């Protein structure tokens, strides 16, 4: 019997039934802990690596052909039959897709399968992303030790590609947890490359992106926090040790950048004056002149239907006429109200604008009434962020963003207010990015939108136009959209179709039937069984999807011990 000097998890098996097809090879898995999506090393009998691949499928079966024969064997084994028991041998047939060949090797010799080592993955990433400066830490893969995995920055932030989407069942897939980890990875990338990256995060669910600035002063303090957090949740010691090693990779950068985190919030935010949740805070509020047409339309019209098109046209025309003229929301209401009496009741300072709107838009009285009702409803729902009496107030200005992380607080706001802020800020980022490109400035924006389905739904809606523009032009402008939602199939195809990196956590079998998941091939069914801290990833430079591991959100961990 051949003695293997390196731990192995299987043997390469070639037969008539399992021939080598291109970059696919088969193995008999001998270690039950190995699963679909794992990265493995094909090695010679002395352990020398020959190729690195990913397991795309595993089938478990025995040599017994009929079900009743197999059942009989098991029952005999359990002592339920008086005949002599027999134990059927189980085979675990794995299909392996080769990611990279390390050297040419002959298939007529015996080869083993083992978990990858540090040197193996160094060669892998050296081949997939040759320029180490372009590697963004994407998570970790399971090997003989915890091993790093990377994204290619050109395909995550532009110019070759852009955008990332994370989907999965709420509470199980840990969508925002993975995005938070990636944000820290981007800080690490910025530290190494010197690039200017502005991460803009919309916080829509309570504490998800609050408290990011509260970082322990030492690795020892962080490790104590992880232990305390993990024990409260029943996380075993081995898992806690893994989490510590994950954050050990980027801890120094996170600590150094904690003052590069800025928060934008509104006056009535309950977390506004609590340093535990926010620091470096700026309060925002908008007047009419602070809003673009896109921002206002997003607040007035949730869905685009035949009845609202004339109303949208009237609002668009009115805004274009009063733009930059020092007109407030109350003034706009007067102008619209004056249209019913041909502007005779409008204050003299507004009459010229009212006459121009009446002449150029020629609105029907019912359209005017409908717009006035919408405007009244909007001002009532958006009162936390709108100053109706002043033409301008204190809007969020892209020029004030910090290199690092900028969190915009939306939790506690009405859906109307959220739509206005998201649309307005994205529209402003587009303008600033276009101007930066004209000046030849090198800067990148990462826009993080949780519950993306609300802002870029698959159904017709006027609120998604800016997001569609970001998806289409973002890689050229160095704007990358990081979206998260329960069901990616609910996202507009123009947004999801332009996404370079597709990530899913735990997902329901019904949702996985949608064709948007076909990019994951046979591995998509593994998403039904993923646990917290695990994601299935499709990235342009990967030939095949990979399962990556990532740690729990640092702000959640720290919140319980500082």
PyMOL commands that set and color helices and strands:
alter all, ss='L'
color gray80, all
select helices_A, chain A and resi 67-77+118-128+132-134+153-156+175-193+219-232+237-248+251-256+258-260+288-290+293-300+306-322+329-341+348-361+365-381+398-400+415-439+452-454+462-477+488-490+493-496+509-512+515-528+554-559
alter helices_A, ss='H'
color red, helices_A
select strands_A, chain A and resi 10-12+24-29+39-43+49-62+90-101+112-115+135-142+146-152+164-167+197-203+261-265+281-283+404-409+444-450+479-485+501-504+534-538+546-549
alter strands_A, ss='S'
color yellow, strands_A
deselect
rebuild
show_as cartoon
